[in-house]
């Protein structure tokens, strides 16, 4: 079984995020980029499937993603058999799906795993768009994958802690919400060893033109307010002040 894990580098949310002068994007020039946490979950689930049922795991990213090399080398250090960069750059899910679909047409996989979403793109549409491009079945918000005969059995999670098991014929595209265990750690020494083994291969693809129904017109920083009230005194005094505030705002009567 050939398992392809799609990986995306996203801005590190620990960094201070600033907007561009136009106000329609974040300023990426000095940002640090890290692997999308949901893609890390997808990689872990792929490695668990490989350990249980055999096969080959290939990590795939877009060459246009900043710092994607580090993420791909780390994937190999964790246990992926190889990593590939697809030549191209995408700022929207539609573009990313078209590029990755072009790669997968030329390099088919039995199973395609990707994170269900990313911090800079919370629409959760990459997996279904990719499946639509390829004409493959798809399931998202998956928390476990097991290989069967000509199919995979996935556990799909719903709100309220409910889940169901679904049997999907392969090849298929799966959007992973969480792996069955915490993503494994790759020592820095191992990552450096992988990096010294050679450059990541790059693959050129002929992607279909893809438009998007969405266009970001303006982003806004969160509004800063100064309406916090620090209440001091004993527990009884603080409780009385809270009651007075609630009454002053007309939230309770009496």
C-alpha positions as CSV (number, residue, x, y, z in Angstrom):
1,X,0.0,0.0,0.0
2,X,1.3,3.4,-0.9
3,X,0.2,6.1,1.6
4,X,0.7,9.8,0.7
5,X,0.6,12.3,3.5
6,X,0.1,15.9,2.4
7,X,1.9,18.4,4.5
8,X,1.7,22.2,4.9
9,X,3.9,24.8,6.6
10,X,2.0,27.4,8.5
11,X,2.9,30.5,10.5
12,X,4.0,29.7,14.0
13,X,1.2,31.2,16.2
14,X,3.8,31.9,18.9
15,X,5.2,34.6,16.7
16,X,3.8,38.2,16.6
17,X,1.5,38.4,13.6
18,X,1.2,41.6,11.7
19,X,-0.9,42.5,8.6
20,X,0.4,43.7,5.3
21,X,0.0,47.4,4.4
22,X,-2.9,46.5,2.2
23,X,-4.6,44.8,5.1
24,X,-5.7,41.7,3.2
25,X,-3.1,39.2,4.4
26,X,-0.5,38.6,7.2
27,X,3.0,39.9,6.7
28,X,5.0,36.7,6.2
29,X,8.5,38.2,5.6
30,X,9.9,37.6,9.1
31,X,7.6,34.9,10.3
32,X,8.8,31.4,11.4
33,X,6.8,28.6,9.8
34,X,6.1,25.2,11.3
35,X,4.3,22.0,10.2
36,X,0.5,22.3,10.4
37,X,-0.5,20.4,13.6
38,X,-3.3,18.5,11.9
39,X,-0.9,17.3,9.2
40,X,1.4,16.1,11.9
41,X,-1.6,14.0,13.2
42,X,-2.1,12.7,9.7
43,X,1.5,11.7,9.4
44,X,1.3,9.8,12.8
45,X,-1.8,7.9,11.7
46,X,-0.1,7.0,8.4
47,X,2.9,5.6,10.3
48,X,0.6,3.6,12.6
49,X,-1.1,2.1,9.5
50,X,2.3,1.3,8.0
51,X,3.4,-0.4,11.2
52,X,0.2,-2.5,11.4
53,X,-0.2,-3.4,7.8
54,X,3.0,-2.6,5.9
55,X,3.3,-0.3,2.9
56,X,5.1,2.9,2.0
57,X,4.6,6.3,3.4
58,X,5.5,9.4,1.3
59,X,5.4,12.9,2.7
60,X,4.4,15.5,0.0
61,X,4.5,19.3,0.3
62,X,4.5,22.3,-1.9
63,X,7.9,23.9,-2.7
64,X,6.3,27.3,-2.4
65,X,5.6,26.8,1.3
66,X,8.1,28.6,3.5
67,X,10.3,26.3,5.6
68,X,8.6,23.2,4.1
69,X,11.9,21.4,3.8
70,X,12.3,21.2,7.6
71,X,8.8,19.6,7.9
72,X,9.5,17.1,5.2
73,X,12.9,16.1,6.6
74,X,11.3,15.7,10.0
75,X,8.6,13.4,8.4
76,X,11.4,11.1,7.1
77,X,13.1,11.2,10.5
78,X,9.9,10.0,12.1
79,X,9.6,7.1,9.8
80,X,8.3,8.2,6.4
81,X,10.0,6.3,3.5
82,X,10.5,9.4,1.4
83,X,9.5,13.0,0.9
84,X,8.8,15.0,-2.2
85,X,8.3,18.7,-3.0
86,X,5.7,19.6,-5.7
87,X,6.8,22.7,-7.6
88,X,4.2,25.4,-7.1
89,X,2.8,27.9,-4.7
90,X,-0.7,28.2,-3.3
91,X,-2.4,30.8,-1.2
92,X,-5.9,29.3,-1.3
93,X,-7.2,25.8,-0.8
94,X,-8.4,25.6,-4.4
95,X,-4.9,26.2,-5.8
96,X,-3.4,23.7,-3.3
97,X,-5.9,21.0,-4.2
98,X,-5.3,21.5,-7.9
99,X,-1.5,21.2,-7.6
100,X,-1.6,18.2,-5.3
101,X,-4.2,16.5,-7.4
102,X,-1.9,16.9,-10.5
103,X,0.9,15.2,-8.5
104,X,-1.4,12.3,-7.4
105,X,-2.6,11.7,-10.9
106,X,0.9,11.0,-12.0
107,X,1.9,9.3,-8.8
108,X,-1.2,7.4,-7.6
109,X,-1.7,6.4,-4.0
110,X,-3.8,3.8,-2.3
111,X,-4.5,6.2,0.6
112,X,-4.1,9.9,0.8
113,X,-4.1,11.4,4.3
114,X,-4.1,15.1,5.1
115,X,-4.9,17.2,8.1
116,X,-8.6,18.1,8.3
117,X,-7.7,21.8,8.5
118,X,-4.9,24.3,9.2
119,X,-4.6,27.4,11.4
120,X,-4.5,29.8,8.4
121,X,-7.3,28.0,6.6
122,X,-10.1,26.6,8.8
123,X,-12.6,25.7,6.1
124,X,-11.6,22.0,6.1
125,X,-12.0,21.8,2.3
126,X,-8.7,20.4,1.1
127,X,-9.6,16.7,1.5
128,X,-13.0,17.0,-0.2
129,X,-11.7,19.2,-3.0
130,X,-8.8,16.8,-3.6
131,X,-11.2,13.9,-3.7
132,X,-13.4,15.8,-6.2
133,X,-10.4,16.5,-8.5
134,X,-9.4,12.8,-8.4
135,X,-12.9,11.3,-8.4
136,X,-12.2,9.4,-5.2
137,X,-14.2,8.7,-2.1
138,X,-13.5,10.9,0.9
139,X,-14.1,11.0,4.7
140,X,-13.1,13.8,7.0
141,X,-12.8,14.4,10.8
142,X,-11.3,11.0,11.1
143,X,-9.6,9.8,14.3
144,X,-8.5,6.2,13.4
145,X,-7.7,4.3,10.2
146,X,-7.4,0.5,9.8
147,X,-6.6,-1.3,6.5
148,X,-9.0,-4.0,5.3
149,X,-9.3,-6.1,2.1
150,X,-9.5,-3.5,-0.7
151,X,-10.8,-0.9,1.7
152,X,-10.0,1.0,4.9
153,X,-12.2,1.3,8.0
154,X,-12.1,4.8,9.5
155,X,-13.6,6.2,12.7
156,X,-15.3,9.5,12.0
157,X,-15.9,11.8,14.9
158,X,-19.0,14.0,15.5
159,X,-19.9,16.8,17.9
160,X,-20.7,15.7,21.4
161,X,-18.1,12.9,21.5
162,X,-20.0,10.6,19.2
163,X,-18.4,8.6,16.3
164,X,-19.1,6.1,13.7
165,X,-17.1,3.5,11.7
166,X,-17.1,3.8,7.9
167,X,-15.7,1.3,5.4
168,X,-14.3,3.2,2.4
169,X,-13.0,1.5,-0.8
170,X,-9.4,2.4,-1.8
171,X,-8.0,4.5,-3.2
172,X,-9.5,7.2,-0.9
173,X,-8.8,10.6,0.6
174,X,-9.0,10.9,4.3
175,X,-9.0,14.2,6.4
176,X,-7.5,13.4,9.8
177,X,-8.6,15.2,12.9
178,X,-6.4,13.3,15.3
179,X,-4.2,10.2,15.3
180,X,-4.7,7.3,17.7
181,X,-1.6,8.4,19.7
182,X,0.4,11.6,20.2
183,X,2.7,12.3,17.2
184,X,6.1,10.8,17.8
185,X,9.2,12.9,18.5
186,X,12.1,13.0,16.1
187,X,15.5,13.9,17.7
188,X,17.4,16.8,16.1
189,X,20.4,14.4,15.5
190,X,18.1,12.2,13.4
191,X,16.7,15.1,11.4
192,X,20.2,16.4,10.7
193,X,21.2,12.9,9.5
194,X,18.3,12.8,7.1
195,X,19.1,16.3,5.8
196,X,22.7,15.2,5.1
197,X,21.5,12.3,3.1
198,X,20.6,14.6,0.1
199,X,18.3,17.3,-1.2
200,X,14.6,16.7,-1.4
201,X,13.4,15.7,-4.9
202,X,11.2,18.3,-6.7
203,X,8.4,17.3,-9.1
204,X,6.9,19.6,-11.7
205,X,3.2,19.1,-12.4
206,X,0.7,20.5,-14.9
207,X,-2.1,21.6,-12.7
208,X,-5.6,22.6,-13.9
209,X,-6.5,26.2,-13.6
210,X,-8.5,26.7,-10.3
211,X,-10.4,29.7,-9.3
212,X,-11.8,30.5,-5.9
213,X,-15.2,31.8,-4.8
214,X,-13.5,33.5,-1.9
215,X,-11.3,36.6,-1.9
216,X,-10.0,38.2,1.3
217,X,-10.8,41.9,1.1
218,X,-9.6,43.0,4.5
219,X,-8.3,41.6,7.7
220,X,-8.6,43.3,11.1
221,X,-6.7,43.0,14.3
222,X,-8.7,42.2,17.4
223,X,-10.2,45.3,19.0
224,X,-8.4,46.4,22.1
225,X,-10.7,47.6,25.0
226,X,-10.2,48.8,28.5
227,X,-13.4,47.6,30.2
228,X,-11.9,45.1,32.7
229,X,-12.8,45.7,36.3
230,X,-10.5,44.4,39.0
231,X,-12.5,43.8,42.1
232,X,-10.8,43.8,45.5
233,X,-11.8,43.0,49.0
234,X,-13.1,40.0,50.9
235,X,-15.1,37.3,49.2
236,X,-18.4,38.8,50.5
237,X,-17.4,42.3,49.4
238,X,-16.4,41.0,45.9
239,X,-19.7,39.1,45.6
240,X,-21.7,42.2,46.6
241,X,-19.8,44.3,43.9
242,X,-20.6,41.6,41.3
243,X,-24.3,41.8,42.2
244,X,-24.3,45.6,41.9
245,X,-22.6,45.4,38.5
246,X,-25.2,42.9,37.3
247,X,-28.1,45.0,38.6
248,X,-26.6,48.2,37.0
249,X,-26.6,46.5,33.6
250,X,-30.2,45.4,34.0
251,X,-29.4,41.7,33.9
252,X,-31.3,40.9,37.1
253,X,-34.1,42.6,39.0
254,X,-34.6,43.0,42.6
